[in-house]
Amino acid sequence: MYILGISAYFHDSAAALIKDGKIVAAAQEERFTRKKHDHTFPVNAIKYCLKHENITVSDIDCITFYDKPLLKFERILETSLAYAPKGLKTFLMAMPLWLKEKLWVASQIRKNIADLEYTGEILFTEHHQSHAASAFYPSPFKKAAFLTLDGVGEWATNSFGVGYDNKIEIQQELNFPHSLGLLYSAFTYFTGFKVNSGEYKVMGLAPYGEPKYVSTIYEHLIDLKDDGSFKLNMEYFDFCAGLKMTSSKFDELFDGPPRVPESELTQREMDLARSVQEVTEEIMLRMARNVKKETGADNLVLAGGVALNCVGNGRLLREGPFENIWIQPAAGDAGGALGSALYAYYHCYDNKRQITKGKDSQSGTYLGPEYSDKHIEQYLDINQIEYQQVQSDELCEIVGGLLADGNILGWFQGRMEFGPRALGARSIIGDPRSTEMQSVMNLKIKYRESFRPFAPSILAEHASEYFQLEADSPYMMFVAPIKEKFRINMTDEQEKLFGIEKLNVPRSTIPAVTHVDYSARIQTVHEDTNPLYYKMIQAFHKQTGCPIVINTSFNVRGEPIVCSPEDAYRCFMRTEMDYLIMGNYIVAKNKQIPLLQDTNWMEEFELD
């Protein structure tokens, strides 16, 4: 039985295909169109899913959509009326797209599936049902509580309940406009970053600040209860009626207007980021404790955009009441495509669920396209790109040596990751021992803000040696402190530094992956999940004594993660990476001819 899940029209359109309960393919539309967070109907992602299984749309038994457009339209209409006449402008701007596309999802599906008209069944799941299903069904648990947290679906902004065997039940919801995701997005907007894509920048900026505004947030913005439920004071927000996230009262409360995007970051923005991050973590902890109290479950699964807050996840792991936590790696709207398909297969069609104890069914989330060595060689030859071909058993030793010599590499191998994290299939990698690597990779490779931290990919068996991590973290979903024995204590003079001045102070023996608060966003690498990536890190470990490499996504700022060899080579040539490793082929930058007519390439991308 094939079920195709779709998310579209709001953020990160995607498609996911399951066969008899097994996840066989999934991808975001942005990877094919090269438009970051592409929200259009995911025609290319659907075509990929069908091609991967060598089927046509006629082989699909059911198509699912990740939310209910009529309910969402009801919320927009009721909100606009409630805030009339102020909300009229927003309503009129939204209506053309709603009336043209968003209300007619079923007809859009039937007309747009791989150029063939689909005649089978179409099911619509509620937004938070999709999130809950994406968290529970791929998890390694027969029974688990789920907690979903995002901006807003139809009406719900978060929910909790229980999954057992092949069924899920939502027990309680918090409804719009009271939303943890929208609270965080308001601060994302106010600190000068792009809503729905810059939230992780706020999280990365937070350790540079002080929690100066925490009491102000509690006193004026949010009425927080012991069980984690809350109400926002809508006098300070404008997302219900206007075109901004915050109102003029927000400006008065936080010492002036929002930061102008791309302008200099000040201590205020750092303090705002730290403050909203601490409030978010407290809300997550209170919610988790309440979920434990209400469900009695030992296991917790998470999804929704807020579940990508890996700092909060790390605190849940260390301080929360659950024995085990599993988080959907595509926790945002893209994962809703997968969740809706799984919900239909298990909950609606009542199919039996197979569970492998201790192991999830997400296959490392390596669910996207892959390219054979033959395809890669043809691309290189056709485009007259100079390369060196090596044997498979030589590749990892060579790459380990290149990293040890301080080179920065583009690593393009196997199936592309589904979700926002590069996990060793479409990654840029480097030596974490270098004191200069973070700055070089941010400014000369990624072309992004210097404060942004990088993640360590570590051989799983060494994770507990380096980090205070109490769980596996294959999807880079947990931040944990580095252990004391690897830390470098600050001098008295360094202790006096504030804000971004802290950036260039080495914090550990692996400074390139150690944030200013001695933490890291960890990916544990397993041999059975990604054997080549594991073997490469193992080779680096053998040569250097360090079982860790820097791992950041293979893209530049404003660009989606690369998908194809063409994307990879173009990104490689636009940056100061030293080598590109695609399959068994090594491409050296110093042997390449510069790209022609590519001087204004950054204008292609919308900076986030």
NUTOR-760954 format. One record per residue (C-alpha): residue number from 1; residue in one letter; x, y, z. Coordinates in pm, whole numbers, plus 50000, padded with zeros to 5 digits. Layout:
# residues N
NUM/A/X/Y/Z
...
END
This chain:
# residues 608
1/M/50000/50000/50000
2/Y/50142/50335/49891
3/I/50040/50657/50067
4/L/50173/50994/49953
5/G/50177/51279/50204
6/I/50190/51646/50101
7/S/50249/51975/50280
8/A/50215/52299/50084
9/Y/50120/52665/50063
10/F/50243/52795/50398
11/H/50605/52703/50478
12/D/50846/52436/50355
13/S/50634/52243/50108
14/A/50728/51875/50094
15/A/50623/51529/49987
16/A/50672/51196/50162
17/L/50597/50845/50040
18/I/50537/50540/50257
19/K/50503/50182/50137
20/D/50328/49937/50369
21/G/50421/50159/50663
22/K/50787/50201/50566
23/I/50913/50551/50486
24/V/51074/50512/50144
25/A/51120/50871/50021
26/A/51074/51229/50139
27/A/51203/51569/50029
28/Q/51134/51941/50054
29/E/51041/52130/49740
30/E/51308/52394/49806
31/R/51585/52147/49728
32/F/51467/52118/49367
33/T/51353/52476/49297
34/R/51647/52631/49488
35/K/51404/52873/49659
36/K/51455/52854/50035
37/H/51141/52757/50228
38/D/50950/52722/49900
39/H/50580/52699/49988
40/T/50440/52624/49643
41/F/50277/52294/49554
42/P/50560/52035/49575
43/V/50546/51903/49220
44/N/50919/51827/49205
45/A/50926/51656/49544
46/I/50630/51439/49442
47/K/50794/51344/49114
48/Y/51107/51245/49302
49/C/50910/51022/49543
50/L/50735/50844/49256
51/K/51058/50808/49059
52/H/51240/50663/49360
53/E/50991/50376/49375
54/N/50955/50355/48997
55/I/50578/50399/49019
56/T/50318/50633/48875
57/V/50036/50816/49045
58/S/49804/50531/48950
59/D/49993/50313/49200
60/I/49910/50546/49489
61/D/49634/50416/49717
62/C/49579/50739/49906
63/I/49707/51097/49911
64/T/49706/51294/50235
65/F/49736/51665/50309
66/Y/49890/51787/50633
67/D/49616/52023/50748
68/K/49256/52124/50688
69/P/49239/52436/50470
70/L/48876/52515/50551
71/L/48949/52522/50924
72/K/49252/52742/50865
73/F/49047/52974/50647
74/E/48785/52990/50922
75/R/49052/53103/51169
76/I/49181/53372/50933
77/L/48829/53496/50862
78/E/48725/53503/51228
79/T/49049/53673/51330
80/S/49010/53938/51061
81/L/48654/54009/51174
82/A/48756/54021/51540
83/Y/49022/54281/51464
84/A/48820/54482/51210
85/P/48870/54734/51066
86/K/49246/54711/51137
87/G/49268/54357/51002
88/L/49103/54442/50669
89/K/49429/54511/50483
90/T/49580/54179/50586
91/F/49260/53997/50496
92/L/49242/54155/50150
93/M/49606/54067/50083
94/A/49548/53704/50178
95/M/49225/53649/49989
96/P/49348/53622/49627
97/L/49579/53330/49703
98/W/49320/53162/49925
99/L/49045/53190/49667
100/K/49274/53083/49383
101/E/49464/52793/49544
102/K/49458/52733/49917
103/L/49086/52654/49948
104/W/49096/52408/49659
105/V/49372/52174/49769
106/A/49191/51860/49651
107/S/49157/51993/49297
108/Q/49518/52117/49303
109/I/49630/51767/49399
110/R/49429/51602/49125
111/K/49564/51838/48861
112/N/49927/51865/48966
113/I/50041/51513/49048
114/A/50315/51430/48797
115/D/50112/51561/48502
116/L/49848/51292/48556
117/E/49504/51339/48704
118/Y/49471/51151/49030
119/T/49138/50980/49089
120/G/49196/50804/49419
121/E/49118/50893/49780
122/I/49238/51218/49940
123/L/49246/51253/50317
124/F/49302/51570/50518
125/T/49454/51548/50865
126/E/49457/51833/51114
127/H/49787/52017/51139
128/H/49873/51900/51490
129/Q/49758/51547/51414
130/S/50019/51549/51138
131/H/50287/51675/51376
132/A/50192/51422/51644
133/A/50194/51137/51390
134/S/50533/51244/51251
135/A/50674/51231/51605
136/F/50516/50910/51730
137/Y/50499/50662/51443
138/P/50869/50671/51339
139/S/50980/50665/51705
140/P/51114/50348/51869
141/F/50835/50346/52128
142/K/50520/50133/52145
143/K/50371/50392/52380
144/A/50472/50755/52421
145/A/50333/51091/52514
146/F/50362/51350/52238
147/L/50400/51725/52261
148/T/50363/51941/51950
149/L/50469/52305/51949
150/D/50464/52551/51660
151/G/50331/52887/51543
152/V/49977/52789/51447
153/G/49802/52519/51248
154/E/49430/52562/51191
155/W/49352/52691/51542
156/A/49586/52488/51764
157/T/49934/52618/51848
158/N/50037/52326/52063
159/S/49891/51995/52170
160/F/49968/51692/52378
161/G/49835/51341/52404
162/V/49934/50976/52383
163/G/50036/50742/52106
164/Y/49992/50372/52163
165/D/50071/50101/51909
166/N/49900/50228/51590
167/K/49674/50500/51737
168/I/49725/50855/51857
169/E/49490/51062/52069
170/I/49517/51438/52123
171/Q/49407/51512/52478
172/Q/49451/51887/52502
173/E/49530/52186/52281
174/L/49628/52551/52319
175/N/49469/52773/52057
176/F/49559/53081/51855
177/P/49662/53356/51919
178/H/49838/53219/52226
179/S/50143/53055/52073
180/L/50495/52981/52190
181/G/50613/52971/51830
182/L/50464/53311/51755
183/L/50609/53456/52076
184/Y/50956/53342/51967
185/S/50893/53467/51612
186/A/50796/53808/51750
187/F/51141/53835/51904
188/T/51296/53700/51584
189/Y/51130/53986/51396
190/F/51220/54243/51662
191/T/51588/54146/51665
192/G/51604/54197/51287
193/F/51586/53840/51157
194/K/51339/53682/50918
195/V/51036/53515/51072
196/N/51001/53141/51002
197/S/51368/53102/50915
198/G/51572/53319/51151
199/E/51455/53170/51481
200/Y/51764/52950/51506
201/K/51976/53267/51480
202/V/51804/53401/51791
203/M/51883/53073/51966
204/G/52248/53096/51856
205/L/52272/53461/51962
206/A/52125/53401/52309
207/P/52446/53289/52488
208/Y/52609/53625/52407
209/G/52342/53812/52603
210/E/52212/53847/52956
211/P/51855/53758/53067
212/K/51780/54125/53121
213/Y/51423/54117/52992
214/V/51292/53792/53141
215/S/51092/53961/53417
216/T/50959/54215/53165
217/I/50831/53934/52940
218/Y/50654/53764/53231
219/E/50514/54089/53365
220/H/50382/54234/53039
221/L/50372/53981/52755
222/I/50267/53646/52892
223/D/50054/53504/53170
224/L/50219/53166/53231
225/K/50055/52895/53443
226/D/50223/52610/53630
227/D/50107/52356/53370
228/G/50276/52546/53087
229/S/49955/52691/52944
230/F/49961/53066/52890
231/K/49796/53367/52737
232/L/49972/53640/52542
233/N/49888/54004/52603
234/M/49784/54094/52251
235/E/49831/54467/52311
236/Y/50200/54405/52239
237/F/50160/54197/51923
238/D/50036/54279/51574
239/F/50028/53941/51398
240/C/49650/53904/51427
241/A/49561/54219/51241
242/G/49865/54388/51094
243/L/50161/54313/50872
244/K/50414/54307/51157
245/M/50473/54073/51448
246/T/50488/54342/51718
247/S/50307/54665/51805
248/S/50435/55008/51907
249/K/50384/54909/52272
250/F/50643/54635/52219
251/D/50887/54905/52100
252/E/50827/55109/52414
253/L/50874/54806/52638
254/F/51205/54699/52484
255/D/51393/55025/52445
256/G/51317/55130/52091
257/P/51204/55007/51749
258/P/51300/54671/51596
259/R/51655/54630/51471
260/V/51686/54703/51101
261/P/51776/54378/50921
262/E/52145/54347/50832
263/S/52238/54639/51062
264/E/52488/54599/51345
265/L/52386/54371/51630
266/T/52389/54545/51967
267/Q/52385/54422/52325
268/R/52008/54483/52329
269/E/51946/54218/52063
270/M/52169/53972/52246
271/D/51985/54035/52574
272/L/51648/54001/52403
273/A/51755/53670/52247
274/R/51880/53535/52581
275/S/51561/53646/52756
276/V/51311/53491/52515
277/Q/51519/53173/52499
278/E/51506/53135/52877
279/V/51130/53198/52881
280/T/51083/52942/52601
281/E/51282/52680/52788
282/E/51078/52738/53105
283/I/50752/52698/52913
284/M/50878/52378/52748
285/L/50977/52235/53086
286/R/50643/52321/53248
287/M/50453/52171/52955
288/A/50659/51852/52969
289/R/50602/51811/53341
290/N/50229/51856/53291
291/V/50227/51603/53005
292/K/50404/51354/53230
293/K/50149/51418/53506
294/E/49850/51379/53272
295/T/49971/51077/53072
296/G/50204/50889/53305
297/A/50414/50793/53003
298/D/50786/50721/53031
299/N/50864/50829/52674
300/L/50812/51166/52508
301/V/50813/51249/52136
302/L/50822/51601/51994
303/A/50739/51777/51667
304/G/50643/52123/51543
305/G/50875/52412/51464
306/V/50955/52483/51829
307/A/51087/52126/51861
308/L/51381/52245/51649
309/N/51491/52452/51950
310/C/51769/52210/52040
311/V/51880/52417/52341
312/G/51534/52374/52492
313/N/51540/52007/52395
314/G/51868/51966/52578
315/R/51716/52107/52896
316/L/51416/51875/52859
317/L/51657/51585/52837
318/R/51856/51690/53143
319/E/51581/51836/53365
320/G/51256/51694/53232
321/P/51057/51405/53380
322/F/51080/51159/53089
323/E/51313/50862/53064
324/N/51346/50884/52684
325/I/51289/51159/52426
326/W/51267/51124/52047
327/I/51226/51422/51816
328/Q/51114/51418/51454
329/P/51416/51543/51254
330/A/51187/51724/51007
331/A/50993/51878/51294
332/G/50851/52174/51098
333/D/50584/52185/50830
334/A/50785/51964/50594
335/G/50750/51681/50844
336/G/50375/51731/50834
337/A/50372/51563/50492
338/L/50525/51254/50647
339/G/50299/51271/50951
340/S/49979/51293/50752
341/A/50074/50985/50546
342/L/50164/50786/50858
343/Y/49845/50896/51033
344/A/49637/50769/50744
345/Y/49823/50437/50719
346/Y/49811/50352/51089
347/H/49529/50546/51250
348/C/49277/50566/50966
349/Y/49344/50235/50788
350/D/49425/50055/51116
351/N/49736/49882/50988
352/K/49965/49700/51228
353/R/50274/49892/51343
354/Q/50611/49716/51348
355/I/50861/49848/51604
356/T/51231/49769/51632
357/K/51323/49811/51996
358/G/51570/50092/52051
359/K/51572/50199/51686
360/D/51351/50446/51501
361/S/51215/50388/51151
362/Q/51335/50716/50998
363/S/51644/50552/50841
364/G/51871/50831/50962
365/T/51633/51064/50770
366/Y/51841/50993/50456
367/L/51529/50988/50240
368/G/51610/51219/49950
369/P/51772/51174/49607
370/E/52111/51010/49559
371/Y/52341/51013/49259
372/S/52554/50723/49138
373/D/52926/50751/49068
374/K/52840/50711/48700
375/H/52606/51011/48714
376/I/52866/51219/48901
377/E/53144/51127/48655
378/Q/52925/51214/48358
379/Y/52847/51554/48511
380/L/53217/51623/48574
381/D/53322/51511/48227
382/I/53049/51698/48039
383/N/53140/52019/48221
384/Q/53516/51961/48179
385/I/53575/51970/48553
386/E/53914/51836/48659
387/Y/53895/51565/48923
388/Q/54074/51271/49081
389/Q/53896/50937/49107
390/V/53994/50716/49401
391/Q/53896/50370/49519
392/S/53624/50342/49781
393/D/53862/50194/50038
394/E/54104/50486/49991
395/L/53854/50772/50004
396/C/53809/50805/50379
397/E/54182/50791/50456
398/I/54247/51065/50200
399/V/53964/51283/50332
400/G/54081/51233/50690
401/G/54424/51360/50588
402/L/54284/51661/50405
403/L/54084/51758/50715
404/A/54384/51708/50941
405/D/54580/51948/50717
406/G/54321/52222/50782
407/N/54124/52200/50459
408/I/53750/52272/50438
409/L/53557/52017/50232
410/G/53222/51986/50066
411/W/53095/51632/50138
412/F/52832/51502/49892
413/Q/52743/51137/49948
414/G/52442/50906/49932
415/R/52080/51009/49985
416/M/52002/51367/50077
417/E/51866/51441/50425
418/F/51497/51514/50485
419/G/51464/51803/50727
420/P/51663/52120/50795
421/R/51983/51953/50921
422/A/52275/51829/50713
423/L/52375/51500/50871
424/G/52670/51382/50668
425/A/52515/51346/50324
426/R/52513/51712/50213
427/S/52762/51865/50456
428/I/53055/52104/50472
429/I/53316/51956/50705
430/G/53632/52077/50879
431/D/53871/52025/51170
432/P/53711/52118/51506
433/R/54050/52167/51676
434/S/54121/52485/51478
435/T/54082/52815/51663
436/E/54016/52997/51335
437/M/53778/52752/51169
438/Q/53449/52897/51302
439/S/53528/53245/51177
440/V/53663/53126/50842
441/M/53368/52896/50773
442/N/53110/53159/50871
443/L/53257/53450/50678
444/K/53428/53286/50380
445/I/53222/52969/50326
446/K/52871/53031/50455
447/Y/52873/53413/50412
448/R/52677/53454/50732
449/E/52693/53616/51075
450/S/53016/53549/51263
451/F/52842/53455/51588
452/R/52676/53146/51442
453/P/52796/52818/51602
454/F/52885/52498/51420
455/A/52788/52146/51515
456/P/53013/51849/51592
457/S/52961/51514/51424
458/I/53107/51264/51669
459/L/53147/50888/51656
460/A/52858/50770/51873
461/E/53075/50559/52103
462/H/53279/50869/52198
463/A/52988/51108/52266
464/S/52974/51049/52641
465/E/53351/51099/52661
466/Y/53326/51457/52532
467/F/52975/51576/52620
468/Q/52730/51567/52910
469/L/52477/51396/52686
470/E/52232/51147/52833
471/A/52078/51022/52506
472/D/52162/50944/52148
473/S/52148/51247/51915
474/P/52164/51122/51554
475/Y/51953/51409/51421
476/M/52138/51699/51586
477/M/51836/51775/51805
478/F/52006/51818/52142
479/V/52249/52076/52275
480/A/52466/51956/52562
481/P/52759/52097/52764
482/I/53112/51990/52684
483/K/53282/51807/52967
484/E/53510/51996/53206
485/K/53829/51815/53106
486/F/53808/51957/52752
487/R/53725/52314/52858
488/I/53963/52608/52858
489/N/53894/52842/53147
490/M/53870/53212/53070
491/T/54121/53455/53210
492/D/54015/53740/53438
493/E/54039/53978/53145
494/Q/53831/53753/52920
495/E/53564/53723/53190
496/K/53508/54098/53158
497/L/53416/54074/52790
498/F/53057/54132/52681
499/G/52847/54019/52390
500/I/53013/53945/52060
501/E/53358/54019/52210
502/K/53339/53667/52356
503/L/53340/53511/52010
504/N/53715/53475/51959
505/V/53793/53332/52302
506/P/53866/52957/52266
507/R/53644/52762/52507
508/S/53777/52410/52463
509/T/54022/52183/52285
510/I/53761/52160/52008
511/P/53694/52537/51985
512/A/53531/52538/51640
513/V/53230/52343/51773
514/T/53214/52485/52126
515/H/52972/52775/52174
516/V/53044/53063/52411
517/D/52845/52892/52688
518/Y/53054/52571/52657
519/S/52776/52389/52472
520/A/52744/52213/52136
521/R/52463/52092/51910
522/I/52564/51729/51874
523/Q/52523/51472/51600
524/T/52611/51119/51708
525/V/52722/50916/51404
526/H/52651/50542/51382
527/E/52818/50295/51150
528/D/52494/50118/51059
529/T/52313/50442/50966
530/N/52576/50625/50762
531/P/52873/50387/50718
532/L/53077/50610/50487
533/Y/53050/50920/50705
534/Y/53133/50707/51009
535/K/53436/50556/50836
536/M/53560/50901/50731
537/I/53539/51038/51087
538/Q/53705/50719/51208
539/A/53994/50783/50967
540/F/54026/51141/51094
541/H/54023/51009/51452
542/K/54297/50759/51372
543/Q/54517/51033/51224
544/T/54453/51303/51486
545/G/54318/51142/51801
546/C/53997/51349/51763
547/P/53671/51154/51690
548/I/53487/51468/51577
549/V/53449/51677/51261
550/I/53274/52008/51211
551/N/52947/51957/51027
552/T/52746/52239/50872
553/S/52496/52228/50590
554/F/52625/52231/50234
555/N/52490/52568/50124
556/V/52554/52938/50158
557/R/52335/53185/50341
558/G/51995/53222/50178
559/E/52032/52904/49970
560/P/51870/52565/50040
561/I/52097/52270/50110
562/V/52237/52136/49784
563/C/52061/51845/49620
564/S/52241/51754/49296
565/P/52604/51739/49181
566/E/52541/52059/48986
567/D/52420/52237/49302
568/A/52720/52107/49494
569/Y/52980/52216/49239
570/R/52823/52558/49198
571/C/52819/52616/49576
572/F/53177/52484/49603
573/M/53300/52728/49340
574/R/53119/53024/49497
575/T/53295/52978/49829
576/E/53647/52933/49963
577/M/53611/52560/50022
578/D/53930/52373/49937
579/Y/53796/52040/49810
580/L/53469/51888/49694
581/I/53417/51517/49761
582/M/53136/51368/49550
583/G/53110/50991/49554
584/N/53460/50860/49484
585/Y/53566/51180/49309
586/I/53784/51452/49460
587/V/53768/51800/49308
588/A/54045/52042/49414
589/K/53966/52413/49409
590/N/54315/52511/49295
591/K/54267/52311/48974
592/Q/53935/52468/48873
593/I/53852/52745/48628
594/P/53643/53020/48799
595/L/53275/53025/48716
596/L/53187/53267/48439
597/Q/52906/53524/48460
598/D/52852/53449/48828
599/T/52951/53777/48992
600/N/52609/53869/49137
601/W/52501/53522/49247
602/M/52407/53627/49602
603/E/52124/53836/49457
604/E/51953/53507/49365
605/F/51893/53427/49730
606/E/51663/53599/49977
607/L/51879/53654/50283
608/D/51715/53520/50596
END
